[in-house]
Amino acid sequence: CVQVTDQTDDKKYAMKVIPKVANGKQRCMEKIENEISILVDMDHPSVARMHRFFEDEENVYIVLELCDNKSMIDLLKVRQRLT
């Protein structure tokens, strides 16, 4: 993910960029559509909310709530295990 800023209100978001050509176009698009469908329905305080998505010829872009906390990998490095 990369951090982006909405130019209309200066709000910061995380944006996931997914290439359409990875792993065969049809199967890749099915996985992307499934991920978006899950994110649309997801409403949980511990899961980043999706704000919008869009696509161009090469990529699908998913705009998510920006989380200021560390990533799961960072937490695992510190804690050595999840509880």
C-alpha positions as a LaTeX table, in Angstrom:
\begin{tabular}{lrrr}
\hline
Residue & $x$ (\AA) & $y$ (\AA) & $z$ (\AA) \\
\hline
Cys1 & 0.00 & 0.00 & 0.00 \\
Val2 & 0.98 & 3.57 & $-0.54$ \\
Gln3 & $-0.18$ & 6.64 & 1.35 \\
Val4 & $-2.27$ & 9.09 & $-0.71$ \\
Thr5 & $-4.00$ & 12.39 & 0.02 \\
Asp6 & $-7.46$ & 13.38 & $-1.20$ \\
Gln7 & $-6.96$ & 16.75 & $-2.87$ \\
Thr8 & $-10.51$ & 17.89 & $-2.02$ \\
Asp9 & $-10.13$ & 17.70 & 1.77 \\
Asp10 & $-6.44$ & 16.83 & 2.43 \\
Lys11 & $-7.49$ & 13.58 & 4.14 \\
Lys12 & $-4.89$ & 10.79 & 4.05 \\
Tyr13 & $-5.68$ & 7.24 & 2.90 \\
Ala14 & $-3.88$ & 4.00 & 2.11 \\
Met15 & $-4.17$ & 2.90 & $-1.51$ \\
Lys16 & $-3.62$ & $-0.67$ & $-2.61$ \\
Val17 & $-2.53$ & $-0.96$ & $-6.25$ \\
Ile18 & $-3.22$ & $-4.35$ & $-7.84$ \\
Pro19 & $-1.90$ & $-5.15$ & $-11.33$ \\
Lys20 & $-4.54$ & $-6.75$ & $-13.55$ \\
Val21 & $-2.07$ & $-8.98$ & $-15.40$ \\
Ala22 & $-0.81$ & $-10.98$ & $-12.42$ \\
Asn23 & $-1.60$ & $-14.73$ & $-12.36$ \\
Gly24 & $-3.64$ & $-14.79$ & $-15.55$ \\
Lys25 & $-6.10$ & $-12.01$ & $-16.18$ \\
Gln26 & $-9.41$ & $-13.86$ & $-15.58$ \\
Arg27 & $-8.38$ & $-15.53$ & $-12.32$ \\
Cys28 & $-6.72$ & $-12.35$ & $-11.07$ \\
Met29 & $-9.85$ & $-10.28$ & $-11.74$ \\
Glu30 & $-11.99$ & $-12.84$ & $-9.88$ \\
Lys31 & $-9.73$ & $-12.53$ & $-6.84$ \\
Ile32 & $-9.83$ & $-8.73$ & $-6.99$ \\
Glu33 & $-13.63$ & $-8.69$ & $-7.31$ \\
Asn34 & $-13.88$ & $-11.09$ & $-4.36$ \\
Glu35 & $-11.62$ & $-8.89$ & $-2.22$ \\
Ile36 & $-13.64$ & $-5.77$ & $-3.06$ \\
Ser37 & $-16.90$ & $-7.59$ & $-2.28$ \\
Ile38 & $-15.58$ & $-8.62$ & 1.14 \\
Leu39 & $-14.32$ & $-5.10$ & 1.89 \\
Val40 & $-17.66$ & $-3.53$ & 0.91 \\
Asp41 & $-19.49$ & $-5.76$ & 3.41 \\
Met42 & $-16.86$ & $-5.52$ & 6.17 \\
Asp43 & $-17.73$ & $-3.33$ & 9.14 \\
His44 & $-15.44$ & $-4.06$ & 12.07 \\
Pro45 & $-13.41$ & $-1.69$ & 14.25 \\
Ser46 & $-10.25$ & $-3.78$ & 13.78 \\
Val47 & $-10.41$ & $-3.83$ & 9.97 \\
Ala48 & $-9.51$ & $-0.88$ & 7.75 \\
Arg49 & $-12.58$ & 0.42 & 5.92 \\
Met50 & $-12.64$ & 0.71 & 2.15 \\
His51 & $-13.59$ & 4.18 & 0.93 \\
Arg52 & $-13.68$ & 3.57 & $-2.80$ \\
Phe53 & $-12.13$ & 1.68 & $-5.67$ \\
Phe54 & $-11.43$ & 2.40 & $-9.32$ \\
Glu55 & $-9.45$ & 0.96 & $-12.19$ \\
Asp56 & $-7.58$ & 1.81 & $-15.35$ \\
Glu57 & $-6.22$ & $-0.40$ & $-18.14$ \\
Glu58 & $-3.37$ & $-1.80$ & $-16.01$ \\
Asn59 & $-4.41$ & $-1.68$ & $-12.34$ \\
Val60 & $-7.23$ & $-1.78$ & $-9.83$ \\
Tyr61 & $-6.93$ & 0.77 & $-7.02$ \\
Ile62 & $-8.52$ & 0.21 & $-3.61$ \\
Val63 & $-8.61$ & 3.24 & $-1.31$ \\
Leu64 & $-8.64$ & 2.25 & 2.36 \\
Glu65 & $-8.71$ & 3.93 & 5.73 \\
Leu66 & $-5.16$ & 4.81 & 6.75 \\
Cys67 & $-4.13$ & 3.06 & 9.95 \\
Asp68 & $-1.52$ & 4.84 & 12.03 \\
Asn69 & $-0.64$ & 1.73 & 14.05 \\
Lys70 & 2.14 & $-0.58$ & 13.01 \\
Ser71 & 1.58 & $-3.36$ & 10.49 \\
Met72 & 0.96 & $-6.98$ & 11.47 \\
Ile73 & 4.55 & $-7.83$ & 10.49 \\
Asp74 & 5.90 & $-5.06$ & 12.75 \\
Leu75 & 3.84 & $-6.40$ & 15.66 \\
Leu76 & 5.05 & $-9.96$ & 15.07 \\
Lys77 & 8.67 & $-8.83$ & 15.09 \\
Val78 & 8.17 & $-7.23$ & 18.51 \\
Arg79 & 5.85 & $-9.78$ & 20.14 \\
Gln80 & 7.19 & $-12.96$ & 18.45 \\
Arg81 & 3.61 & $-14.34$ & 18.39 \\
Leu82 & 0.00 & $-13.22$ & 18.17 \\
Thr83 & $-2.46$ & $-13.66$ & 21.01 \\
\hline
\end{tabular}
